[in-house]
């Protein structure tokens, strides 16, 4: 019944991007949802001098943007405002510093607040990749609910790139054709995320964390070798659930193994809930038309109040450094912005609202080949997780439970799981700092 409306809005990428103003605020789908044909057509407008100044608001760019509009020579007219920078923005930022220019406008904030922030800023045009339209006129953005769906609905102009490889999922991850201003068709491979094989230390940390996860727990697990190792060691657990920021292949393996059933969740029972997904071709095929897979906007999935409604919510994320008082930095290295808070604090707080929930932050005890301790007297970067919110810290040397402990007791617990080479100097630092 929507075929005629579809045909009326279908056109070429160059025609579609003419809806983007020469000056204004632009946003695009996150990660897998970046639309390569539309971004390529927008690049051509930049080359022709048709763009004066576009403030680009987005999170976690990938190759589609890097190959088109996120090039250094365009940064006078395309002004990147990333909420979660990647290697792409870090490289652009370093080049700008060498020339005395600020070319990246980093946007700090918790992931759950991003839809509200974009709505307040006001988005003139939004670009996204979607699955083909269904019979009810809906386009699913199967890999992305996050800010992608809320911002697409709120933008003044919505332009979609239809890709038959994008999975169609359930939940609240679709836009209706009545909300769409222009449609472009383009089949392209979805961005594939490599899975790093766990090391011996990863497996050791994974084993420690797996022992902290009870049967019937509801999981949030981040990306990386430690989360991969955790998932491998949860294969014999019973009736686990999923309410996670990121859906990834190791969680799918637990679903296939029968360890995840979602049977005992209090909300979204029987469903694997996520706000973004990333993996490989087989992973995207698993998501497609799978009614157990439900994607929702990030202001639902990452809402601490929603997270806490499930019992035994277990949040497992990574950190870069933790101070002896328990404050955590998970976003900056040597004073330079490396990534972003993402949804870490959302889940740190949400898990602790849950009955029998646990918030776990894990990392190697050292960095740079053992030269630097990740447990430090004071943070060298921003505070991602305030000390009042941090619960469990895990390294290969064990677990520090900070709940209900004084500052001095926290320091002692953290020193006990630091690398032995740094324990003496950390103990001396503990005595020297007046906040104990």
LOKOL-368495 format. One record per residue (C-alpha): residue number from 1; residue in one letter; x, y, z. Coordinates in nm, 3 decimals, padded with zeros to 5 digits, m for minus. Example, Ala and Ser with C-alpha at 12.3 -4.5 7.8 and 13.67 -1.06 7.14 Angstrom:
REM LOKOL-368495
@seq:1 type:a east:01.230 north:m00.450 up:00.780
@seq:2 type:s east:01.367 north:m00.106 up:00.714
***
This chain:
REM LOKOL-368495
@seq:1 type:x east:00.000 north:00.000 up:00.000
@seq:2 type:x east:00.303 north:00.229 up:00.031
@seq:3 type:x east:00.462 north:00.145 up:m00.305
@seq:4 type:x east:00.354 north:00.466 up:m00.475
@seq:5 type:x east:00.489 north:00.681 up:m00.190
@seq:6 type:x east:00.813 north:00.483 up:m00.201
@seq:7 type:x east:00.853 north:00.542 up:m00.576
@seq:8 type:x east:00.778 north:00.912 up:m00.535
@seq:9 type:x east:01.057 north:00.952 up:m00.278
@seq:10 type:x east:01.309 north:00.721 up:m00.449
@seq:11 type:x east:01.592 north:00.890 up:m00.635
@seq:12 type:x east:01.965 north:00.919 up:m00.678
@seq:13 type:x east:02.210 north:00.997 up:m00.402
@seq:14 type:x east:02.316 north:01.329 up:m00.563
@seq:15 type:x east:01.952 north:01.438 up:m00.578
@seq:16 type:x east:01.882 north:01.329 up:m00.221
@seq:17 type:x east:02.170 north:01.521 up:m00.062
@seq:18 type:x east:02.046 north:01.844 up:m00.219
@seq:19 type:x east:01.803 north:01.846 up:00.075
@seq:20 type:x east:02.099 north:01.913 up:00.305
@seq:21 type:x east:02.139 north:02.288 up:00.363
@seq:22 type:x east:02.467 north:02.461 up:00.280
@seq:23 type:x east:02.485 north:02.578 up:00.642
@seq:24 type:x east:02.335 north:02.403 up:00.944
@seq:25 type:x east:02.347 north:02.099 up:01.166
@seq:26 type:x east:02.387 north:01.754 up:01.012
@seq:27 type:x east:02.383 north:01.415 up:01.179
@seq:28 type:x east:02.425 north:01.060 up:01.057
@seq:29 type:x east:02.366 north:00.706 up:01.173
@seq:30 type:x east:02.624 north:00.556 up:01.405
@seq:31 type:x east:02.885 north:00.299 up:01.296
@seq:32 type:x east:02.714 north:00.031 up:01.081
@seq:33 type:x east:02.433 north:00.274 up:01.004
@seq:34 type:x east:02.658 north:00.518 up:00.817
@seq:35 type:x east:02.527 north:00.539 up:00.456
@seq:36 type:x east:02.820 north:00.527 up:00.209
@seq:37 type:x east:02.635 north:00.635 up:m00.106
@seq:38 type:x east:02.482 north:00.938 up:00.060
@seq:39 type:x east:02.809 north:01.037 up:00.224
@seq:40 type:x east:02.987 north:01.000 up:m00.111
@seq:41 type:x east:02.732 north:01.226 up:m00.279
@seq:42 type:x east:02.768 north:01.481 up:00.000
@seq:43 type:x east:03.144 north:01.477 up:m00.053
@seq:44 type:x east:03.087 north:01.573 up:m00.416
@seq:45 type:x east:02.886 north:01.875 up:m00.300
@seq:46 type:x east:03.176 north:01.971 up:m00.074
@seq:47 type:x east:03.418 north:01.943 up:m00.367
@seq:48 type:x east:03.197 north:02.167 up:m00.580
@seq:49 type:x east:03.198 north:02.435 up:m00.311
@seq:50 type:x east:02.826 north:02.399 up:m00.238
@seq:51 type:x east:02.871 north:02.349 up:00.136
@seq:52 type:x east:02.955 north:02.654 up:00.351
@seq:53 type:x east:02.948 north:02.515 up:00.706
@seq:54 type:x east:02.793 north:02.193 up:00.835
@seq:55 type:x east:02.829 north:02.103 up:01.200
@seq:56 type:x east:02.833 north:01.722 up:01.197
@seq:57 type:x east:02.701 north:01.557 up:01.515
@seq:58 type:x east:02.758 north:01.182 up:01.542
@seq:59 type:x east:02.917 north:00.900 up:01.736
@seq:60 type:x east:03.172 north:00.632 up:01.648
@seq:61 type:x east:03.262 north:00.693 up:01.285
@seq:62 type:x east:03.374 north:00.408 up:01.060
@seq:63 type:x east:03.516 north:00.368 up:00.711
@seq:64 type:x east:03.218 north:00.511 up:00.520
@seq:65 type:x east:03.264 north:00.854 up:00.676
@seq:66 type:x east:03.645 north:00.838 up:00.680
@seq:67 type:x east:03.651 north:00.770 up:00.304
@seq:68 type:x east:03.421 north:01.061 up:00.223
@seq:69 type:x east:03.337 north:01.363 up:00.438
@seq:70 type:x east:03.580 north:01.311 up:00.728
@seq:71 type:x east:03.889 north:01.413 up:00.535
@seq:72 type:x east:04.127 north:01.674 up:00.664
@seq:73 type:x east:04.093 north:01.898 up:00.360
@seq:74 type:x east:03.717 north:01.934 up:00.422
@seq:75 type:x east:03.730 north:02.035 up:00.787
@seq:76 type:x east:03.679 north:02.405 up:00.720
@seq:77 type:x east:03.327 north:02.332 up:00.597
@seq:78 type:x east:03.254 north:01.997 up:00.766
@seq:79 type:x east:03.301 north:02.050 up:01.141
@seq:80 type:x east:03.308 north:01.712 up:01.323
@seq:81 type:x east:03.136 north:01.710 up:01.664
@seq:82 type:x east:03.187 north:01.347 up:01.776
@seq:83 type:x east:03.032 north:01.221 up:02.098
@seq:84 type:x east:03.259 north:00.914 up:02.077
@seq:85 type:x east:03.583 north:00.972 up:01.882
@seq:86 type:x east:03.770 north:00.685 up:01.718
@seq:87 type:x east:04.105 north:00.643 up:01.548
@seq:88 type:x east:03.964 north:00.857 up:01.265
@seq:89 type:x east:03.914 north:01.167 up:01.479
@seq:90 type:x east:04.235 north:01.106 up:01.673
@seq:91 type:x east:04.436 north:01.112 up:01.349
@seq:92 type:x east:04.259 north:01.425 up:01.225
@seq:93 type:x east:04.309 north:01.594 up:01.560
@seq:94 type:x east:04.684 north:01.520 up:01.566
@seq:95 type:x east:04.728 north:01.663 up:01.218
@seq:96 type:x east:04.538 north:01.974 up:01.320
@seq:97 type:x east:04.760 north:02.020 up:01.626
@seq:98 type:x east:05.068 north:02.005 up:01.405
@seq:99 type:x east:04.928 north:02.295 up:01.205
@seq:100 type:x east:04.797 north:02.489 up:01.506
@seq:101 type:x east:04.433 north:02.418 up:01.427
@seq:102 type:x east:04.149 north:02.273 up:01.632
@seq:103 type:x east:03.959 north:02.059 up:01.386
@seq:104 type:x east:03.763 north:01.826 up:01.617
@seq:105 type:x east:03.488 north:01.956 up:01.848
@seq:106 type:x east:03.455 north:01.673 up:02.100
@seq:107 type:x east:03.113 north:01.649 up:02.271
@seq:108 type:x east:03.137 north:01.500 up:02.622
@seq:109 type:x east:02.837 north:01.329 up:02.776
@seq:110 type:x east:02.677 north:01.002 up:02.873
@seq:111 type:x east:02.541 north:00.795 up:02.584
@seq:112 type:x east:02.190 north:00.786 up:02.731
@seq:113 type:x east:02.163 north:01.165 up:02.702
@seq:114 type:x east:02.265 north:01.187 up:02.336
@seq:115 type:x east:01.910 north:01.185 up:02.186
@seq:116 type:x east:01.807 north:01.467 up:02.419
@seq:117 type:x east:02.122 north:01.662 up:02.338
@seq:118 type:x east:02.070 north:01.635 up:01.962
@seq:119 type:x east:01.707 north:01.738 up:01.998
@seq:120 type:x east:01.814 north:02.048 up:02.190
@seq:121 type:x east:02.079 north:02.136 up:01.929
@seq:122 type:x east:01.834 north:02.088 up:01.641
@seq:123 type:x east:01.928 north:01.868 up:01.343
@seq:124 type:x east:01.852 north:02.002 up:00.996
@seq:125 type:x east:01.917 north:01.675 up:00.811
@seq:126 type:x east:01.981 north:01.316 up:00.917
@seq:127 type:x east:02.138 north:01.044 up:00.701
@seq:128 type:x east:02.110 north:00.672 up:00.781
@seq:129 type:x east:02.124 north:00.322 up:00.636
@seq:130 type:x east:01.813 north:00.105 up:00.663
@seq:131 type:x east:01.677 north:m00.235 up:00.563
@seq:132 type:x east:01.421 north:m00.254 up:00.279
@seq:133 type:x east:01.072 north:m00.130 up:00.359
@seq:134 type:x east:00.825 north:m00.385 up:00.495
@seq:135 type:x east:00.459 north:m00.413 up:00.398
@seq:136 type:x east:00.357 north:m00.170 up:00.673
@seq:137 type:x east:00.589 north:00.101 up:00.540
@seq:138 type:x east:00.863 north:00.069 up:00.802
@seq:139 type:x east:01.238 north:00.075 up:00.744
@seq:140 type:x east:01.436 north:m00.111 up:01.011
@seq:141 type:x east:01.780 north:00.011 up:01.112
@seq:142 type:x east:01.859 north:m00.329 up:01.255
@seq:143 type:x east:02.207 north:m00.260 up:01.390
@seq:144 type:x east:02.124 north:00.074 up:01.547
@seq:145 type:x east:01.861 north:00.207 up:01.782
@seq:146 type:x east:02.095 north:00.429 up:01.990
@seq:147 type:x east:02.061 north:00.799 up:01.895
@seq:148 type:x east:02.004 north:00.700 up:01.531
@seq:149 type:x east:01.631 north:00.636 up:01.557
@seq:150 type:x east:01.540 north:00.928 up:01.790
@seq:151 type:x east:01.747 north:01.176 up:01.588
@seq:152 type:x east:01.607 north:01.048 up:01.259
@seq:153 type:x east:01.255 north:01.106 up:01.385
@seq:154 type:x east:01.333 north:01.453 up:01.519
@seq:155 type:x east:01.538 north:01.590 up:01.226
@seq:156 type:x east:01.386 north:01.841 up:00.986
@seq:157 type:x east:01.488 north:01.623 up:00.690
@seq:158 type:x east:01.539 north:01.245 up:00.691
@seq:159 type:x east:01.725 north:01.078 up:00.405
@seq:160 type:x east:01.762 north:00.699 up:00.405
@seq:161 type:x east:01.987 north:00.463 up:00.212
@seq:162 type:x east:01.819 north:00.126 up:00.162
@seq:163 type:x east:02.060 north:m00.167 up:00.180
@seq:164 type:x east:01.926 north:m00.524 up:00.150
@seq:165 type:x east:02.215 north:m00.642 up:00.369
@seq:166 type:x east:02.095 north:m00.443 up:00.669
@seq:167 type:x east:01.914 north:m00.685 up:00.904
@seq:168 type:x east:01.553 north:m00.628 up:00.998
@seq:169 type:x east:01.501 north:m00.662 up:01.372
@seq:170 type:x east:01.226 north:m00.601 up:01.622
@seq:171 type:x east:01.183 north:m00.362 up:01.915
@seq:172 type:x east:01.181 north:00.013 up:01.842
@seq:173 type:x east:01.438 north:00.052 up:01.567
@seq:174 type:x east:01.238 north:00.162 up:01.264
@seq:175 type:x east:01.122 north:00.476 up:01.088
@seq:176 type:x east:00.808 north:00.499 up:00.878
@seq:177 type:x east:00.804 north:00.609 up:00.517
@seq:178 type:x east:00.582 north:00.901 up:00.616
@seq:179 type:x east:00.879 north:01.037 up:00.815
@seq:180 type:x east:01.122 north:01.001 up:00.522
@seq:181 type:x east:01.196 north:01.282 up:00.277
@seq:182 type:x east:01.418 north:01.097 up:00.029
@seq:183 type:x east:01.514 north:00.735 up:m00.044
@seq:184 type:x east:01.828 north:00.602 up:m00.211
@seq:185 type:x east:01.893 north:00.235 up:m00.290
@seq:186 type:x east:02.247 north:00.102 up:m00.257
@seq:187 type:x east:02.371 north:m00.246 up:m00.173
@seq:188 type:x east:02.703 north:m00.247 up:00.011
@seq:189 type:x east:02.883 north:m00.473 up:00.260
@seq:190 type:x east:02.818 north:m00.385 up:00.623
@seq:191 type:x east:03.116 north:m00.271 up:00.828
@seq:192 type:x east:03.274 north:m00.575 up:00.993
@seq:193 type:x east:03.427 north:m00.559 up:01.340
@seq:194 type:x east:03.720 north:m00.797 up:01.405
@seq:195 type:x east:03.712 north:m01.000 up:01.726
@seq:196 type:x east:04.049 north:m01.011 up:01.903
@seq:197 type:x east:04.153 north:m01.352 up:02.035
@seq:198 type:x east:04.189 north:m01.347 up:02.416
@seq:199 type:x east:04.536 north:m01.373 up:02.569
@seq:200 type:x east:04.624 north:m01.568 up:02.881
@seq:201 type:x east:04.565 north:m01.254 up:03.091
@seq:202 type:x east:04.230 north:m01.197 up:02.919
@seq:203 type:x east:04.128 north:m01.552 up:03.002
@seq:204 type:x east:04.238 north:m01.511 up:03.364
@seq:205 type:x east:04.036 north:m01.192 up:03.406
@seq:206 type:x east:03.747 north:m01.354 up:03.220
@seq:207 type:x east:03.751 north:m01.646 up:03.461
@seq:208 type:x east:03.744 north:m01.417 up:03.763
@seq:209 type:x east:03.446 north:m01.227 up:03.624
@seq:210 type:x east:03.259 north:m01.540 up:03.514
@seq:211 type:x east:03.265 north:m01.663 up:03.874
@seq:212 type:x east:03.095 north:m01.338 up:03.978
@seq:213 type:x east:02.803 north:m01.395 up:03.738
@seq:214 type:x east:02.517 north:m01.601 up:03.883
@seq:215 type:x east:02.268 north:m01.805 up:03.685
@seq:216 type:x east:01.966 north:m01.600 up:03.573
@seq:217 type:x east:02.178 north:m01.284 up:03.554
@seq:218 type:x east:02.099 north:m01.016 up:03.295
@seq:219 type:x east:02.417 north:m00.919 up:03.111
@seq:220 type:x east:02.568 north:m00.602 up:02.974
@seq:221 type:x east:02.907 north:m00.676 up:02.818
@seq:222 type:x east:03.132 north:m00.437 up:02.629
@seq:223 type:x east:03.363 north:m00.502 up:02.337
@seq:224 type:x east:03.717 north:m00.641 up:02.349
@seq:225 type:x east:03.918 north:m00.949 up:02.434
@seq:226 type:x east:03.822 north:m00.957 up:02.804
@seq:227 type:x east:03.446 north:m00.957 up:02.726
@seq:228 type:x east:03.510 north:m01.228 up:02.466
@seq:229 type:x east:03.687 north:m01.434 up:02.731
@seq:230 type:x east:03.403 north:m01.379 up:02.978
@seq:231 type:x east:03.145 north:m01.500 up:02.727
@seq:232 type:x east:03.342 north:m01.816 up:02.655
@seq:233 type:x east:03.344 north:m01.898 up:03.025
@seq:234 type:x east:02.972 north:m01.842 up:03.069
@seq:235 type:x east:02.872 north:m02.116 up:02.828
@seq:236 type:x east:02.758 north:m02.351 up:03.107
@seq:237 type:x east:02.556 north:m02.088 up:03.293
@seq:238 type:x east:02.178 north:m02.124 up:03.303
@seq:239 type:x east:01.902 north:m01.890 up:03.194
@seq:240 type:x east:02.106 north:m01.576 up:03.143
@seq:241 type:x east:01.942 north:m01.266 up:02.998
@seq:242 type:x east:02.067 north:m00.981 up:02.781
@seq:243 type:x east:02.004 north:m00.608 up:02.826
@seq:244 type:x east:02.316 north:m00.456 up:02.675
@seq:245 type:x east:02.438 north:m00.144 up:02.502
@seq:246 type:x east:02.626 north:m00.349 up:02.243
@seq:247 type:x east:02.515 north:m00.676 up:02.082
@seq:248 type:x east:02.815 north:m00.871 up:01.951
@seq:249 type:x east:02.907 north:m01.219 up:01.821
@seq:250 type:x east:03.023 north:m01.365 up:02.158
@seq:251 type:x east:02.676 north:m01.301 up:02.300
@seq:252 type:x east:02.523 north:m01.470 up:01.997
@seq:253 type:x east:02.737 north:m01.776 up:02.071
@seq:254 type:x east:02.591 north:m01.787 up:02.423
@seq:255 type:x east:02.242 north:m01.763 up:02.273
@seq:256 type:x east:02.317 north:m02.051 up:02.037
@seq:257 type:x east:02.461 north:m02.256 up:02.325
@seq:258 type:x east:02.142 north:m02.215 up:02.525
@seq:259 type:x east:02.306 north:m02.026 up:02.812
@seq:260 type:x east:02.097 north:m01.718 up:02.730
@seq:261 type:x east:01.720 north:m01.765 up:02.744
@seq:262 type:x east:01.598 north:m01.431 up:02.887
@seq:263 type:x east:01.343 north:m01.639 up:03.076
@seq:264 type:x east:01.382 north:m01.462 up:03.409
@seq:265 type:x east:01.402 north:m01.099 up:03.303
@seq:266 type:x east:01.141 north:m00.870 up:03.454
@seq:267 type:x east:01.113 north:m00.655 up:03.140
@seq:268 type:x east:01.146 north:m00.751 up:02.773
@seq:269 type:x east:01.121 north:m01.112 up:02.886
@seq:270 type:x east:01.236 north:m01.362 up:02.625
@seq:271 type:x east:01.410 north:m01.092 up:02.424
@seq:272 type:x east:01.774 north:m00.998 up:02.364
@seq:273 type:x east:01.773 north:m00.620 up:02.411
@seq:274 type:x east:02.044 north:m00.390 up:02.273
@seq:275 type:x east:02.088 north:m00.039 up:02.137
@seq:276 type:x east:02.362 north:m00.105 up:01.878
@seq:277 type:x east:02.513 north:m00.412 up:01.717
@seq:278 type:x east:02.842 north:m00.484 up:01.544
@seq:279 type:x east:03.000 north:m00.803 up:01.413
@seq:280 type:x east:03.053 north:m00.990 up:01.089
@seq:281 type:x east:02.835 north:m01.113 up:00.803
@seq:282 type:x east:02.723 north:m01.428 up:00.987
@seq:283 type:x east:02.632 north:m01.216 up:01.289
@seq:284 type:x east:02.417 north:m00.980 up:01.082
@seq:285 type:x east:02.242 north:m01.277 up:00.926
@seq:286 type:x east:02.163 north:m01.408 up:01.276
@seq:287 type:x east:02.000 north:m01.076 up:01.364
@seq:288 type:x east:01.787 north:m01.066 up:01.050
@seq:289 type:x east:01.417 north:m01.149 up:01.101
@seq:290 type:x east:01.498 north:m01.296 up:01.443
@seq:291 type:x east:01.210 north:m01.204 up:01.671
@seq:292 type:x east:01.424 north:m01.254 up:01.982
@seq:293 type:x east:01.646 north:m00.960 up:01.880
@seq:294 type:x east:01.507 north:m00.624 up:01.988
@seq:295 type:x east:01.686 north:m00.292 up:01.936
@seq:296 type:x east:01.573 north:00.018 up:02.124
@seq:297 type:x east:01.691 north:00.380 up:02.146
@seq:298 type:x east:01.975 north:00.445 up:02.387
@seq:299 type:x east:01.762 north:00.662 up:02.615
@seq:300 type:x east:01.567 north:00.344 up:02.694
@seq:301 type:x east:01.839 north:00.077 up:02.693
@seq:302 type:x east:02.091 north:00.287 up:02.889
@seq:303 type:x east:01.846 north:00.445 up:03.130
@seq:304 type:x east:01.973 north:00.342 up:03.478
@seq:305 type:x east:01.612 north:00.314 up:03.597
@seq:306 type:x east:01.529 north:00.072 up:03.316
@seq:307 type:x east:01.850 north:m00.127 up:03.366
@seq:308 type:x east:01.772 north:m00.166 up:03.735
@seq:309 type:x east:01.428 north:m00.317 up:03.673
@seq:310 type:x east:01.586 north:m00.652 up:03.586
@seq:311 type:x east:01.717 north:m00.857 up:03.878
@seq:312 type:x east:02.086 north:m00.958 up:03.890
@seq:313 type:x east:02.187 north:m00.704 up:03.625
@seq:314 type:x east:02.561 north:m00.756 up:03.570
@seq:315 type:x east:02.748 north:m00.480 up:03.386
@seq:316 type:x east:03.098 north:m00.564 up:03.259
@seq:317 type:x east:03.306 north:m00.284 up:03.107
@seq:318 type:x east:03.669 north:m00.177 up:03.072
@seq:319 type:x east:03.868 north:00.107 up:03.228
@seq:320 type:x east:04.195 north:00.285 up:03.151
@seq:321 type:x east:04.294 north:00.385 up:03.503
@seq:322 type:x east:04.149 north:00.382 up:03.852
@seq:323 type:x east:04.260 north:00.609 up:04.135
@seq:324 type:x east:04.320 north:00.480 up:04.486
@seq:325 type:x east:03.996 north:00.643 up:04.600
@seq:326 type:x east:03.798 north:00.451 up:04.337
@seq:327 type:x east:03.745 north:00.720 up:04.072
@seq:328 type:x east:03.775 north:00.580 up:03.718
@seq:329 type:x east:03.899 north:00.724 up:03.388
@seq:330 type:x east:03.788 north:00.522 up:03.087
@seq:331 type:x east:03.830 north:00.778 up:02.809
@seq:332 type:x east:04.165 north:00.962 up:02.810
@seq:333 type:x east:04.528 north:00.851 up:02.786
@seq:334 type:x east:04.816 north:01.076 up:02.895
@seq:335 type:x east:04.582 north:01.372 up:02.906
@seq:336 type:x east:04.449 north:01.319 up:02.553
@seq:337 type:x east:04.092 north:01.226 up:02.470
@seq:338 type:x east:04.102 north:00.869 up:02.340
@seq:339 type:x east:03.740 north:00.756 up:02.335
@seq:340 type:x east:03.441 north:00.870 up:02.544
@seq:341 type:x east:03.228 north:00.779 up:02.844
@seq:342 type:x east:02.980 north:00.602 up:02.616
@seq:343 type:x east:02.726 north:00.424 up:02.831
@seq:344 type:x east:02.966 north:00.309 up:03.100
@seq:345 type:x east:02.834 north:00.528 up:03.381
@seq:346 type:x east:02.476 north:00.457 up:03.271
@seq:347 type:x east:02.532 north:00.086 up:03.336
@seq:348 type:x east:02.753 north:00.135 up:03.642
@seq:349 type:x east:02.459 north:00.310 up:03.805
@seq:350 type:x east:02.188 north:00.093 up:03.652
@seq:351 type:x east:02.342 north:m00.237 up:03.763
@seq:352 type:x east:02.359 north:m00.116 up:04.122
@seq:353 type:x east:01.992 north:m00.025 up:04.116
@seq:354 type:x east:01.916 north:m00.387 up:04.031
@seq:355 type:x east:01.834 north:m00.643 up:04.299
@seq:356 type:x east:02.156 north:m00.849 up:04.338
@seq:357 type:x east:02.313 north:m00.647 up:04.056
@seq:358 type:x east:02.685 north:m00.590 up:04.011
@seq:359 type:x east:02.886 north:m00.325 up:03.830
@seq:360 type:x east:03.223 north:m00.463 up:03.720
@seq:361 type:x east:03.506 north:m00.263 up:03.561
@seq:362 type:x east:03.802 north:m00.467 up:03.436
@seq:363 type:x east:04.146 north:m00.416 up:03.282
@seq:364 type:x east:04.501 north:m00.542 up:03.286
@seq:365 type:x east:04.687 north:m00.418 up:03.595
@seq:366 type:x east:04.944 north:m00.242 up:03.372
@seq:367 type:x east:04.972 north:m00.068 up:03.034
@seq:368 type:x east:05.249 north:m00.009 up:02.776
@seq:369 type:x east:05.403 north:m00.350 up:02.826
@seq:370 type:x east:05.406 north:m00.335 up:03.204
@seq:371 type:x east:05.567 north:00.010 up:03.232
@seq:372 type:x east:05.264 north:00.193 up:03.370
@seq:373 type:x east:05.025 north:00.092 up:03.645
@seq:374 type:x east:04.655 north:00.130 up:03.567
@seq:375 type:x east:04.596 north:00.173 up:03.940
@seq:376 type:x east:04.723 north:00.522 up:04.019
@seq:377 type:x east:04.730 north:00.766 up:04.314
@seq:378 type:x east:04.520 north:01.020 up:04.122
@seq:379 type:x east:04.359 north:01.016 up:03.779
@seq:380 type:x east:04.554 north:01.175 up:03.493
@seq:381 type:x east:04.242 north:01.215 up:03.282
@seq:382 type:x east:03.875 north:01.301 up:03.329
@seq:383 type:x east:03.656 north:01.118 up:03.577
@seq:384 type:x east:03.431 north:00.889 up:03.376
@seq:385 type:x east:03.289 north:00.717 up:03.683
@seq:386 type:x east:03.286 north:00.911 up:04.012
@seq:387 type:x east:03.429 north:00.727 up:04.311
@seq:388 type:x east:03.087 north:00.728 up:04.475
@seq:389 type:x east:02.952 north:00.510 up:04.194
@seq:390 type:x east:03.225 north:00.249 up:04.146
@seq:391 type:x east:03.164 north:m00.099 up:04.285
@seq:392 type:x east:03.392 north:m00.382 up:04.160
@seq:393 type:x east:03.735 north:m00.340 up:03.999
@seq:394 type:x east:03.897 north:m00.650 up:03.846
@seq:395 type:x east:04.250 north:m00.713 up:03.722
@seq:396 type:x east:04.440 north:m01.036 up:03.664
@seq:397 type:x east:04.532 north:m01.022 up:04.034
@seq:398 type:x east:04.178 north:m01.038 up:04.164
@seq:399 type:x east:03.873 north:m00.834 up:04.265
@seq:400 type:x east:03.850 north:m00.513 up:04.467
@seq:401 type:x east:03.501 north:m00.464 up:04.608
@seq:402 type:x east:03.478 north:m00.093 up:04.691
@seq:403 type:x east:03.121 north:m00.094 up:04.817
@seq:404 type:x east:03.084 north:00.014 up:05.178
@seq:405 type:x east:03.454 north:00.091 up:05.220
@seq:406 type:x east:03.627 north:00.404 up:05.340
@seq:407 type:x east:03.872 north:00.579 up:05.110
@seq:408 type:x east:04.167 north:00.417 up:05.290
@seq:409 type:x east:04.004 north:00.074 up:05.271
@seq:410 type:x east:03.942 north:00.124 up:04.899
@seq:411 type:x east:04.306 north:00.211 up:04.846
@seq:412 type:x east:04.417 north:m00.104 up:05.029
@seq:413 type:x east:04.179 north:m00.319 up:04.822
@seq:414 type:x east:04.303 north:m00.167 up:04.495
@seq:415 type:x east:04.671 north:m00.199 up:04.588
@seq:416 type:x east:04.608 north:m00.568 up:04.652
@seq:417 type:x east:04.507 north:m00.619 up:04.287
@seq:418 type:x east:04.773 north:m00.390 up:04.139
@seq:419 type:x east:05.077 north:m00.539 up:03.969
@seq:420 type:x east:05.331 north:m00.641 up:04.237
@seq:421 type:x east:05.593 north:m00.412 up:04.081
@seq:422 type:x east:05.386 north:m00.106 up:04.172
@seq:423 type:x east:05.240 north:m00.198 up:04.509
@seq:424 type:x east:05.514 north:m00.039 up:04.719
@seq:425 type:x east:05.495 north:00.300 up:04.548
@seq:426 type:x east:05.116 north:00.293 up:04.558
@seq:427 type:x east:05.129 north:00.222 up:04.931
@seq:428 type:x east:05.367 north:00.516 up:04.977
@seq:429 type:x east:05.136 north:00.738 up:04.769
@seq:430 type:x east:04.842 north:00.633 up:04.983
@seq:431 type:x east:05.021 north:00.759 up:05.293
@seq:432 type:x east:05.115 north:01.089 up:05.124
@seq:433 type:x east:04.768 north:01.190 up:05.000
@seq:434 type:x east:04.560 north:01.398 up:05.235
@seq:435 type:x east:04.223 north:01.267 up:05.115
@seq:436 type:x east:04.280 north:00.948 up:05.314
***
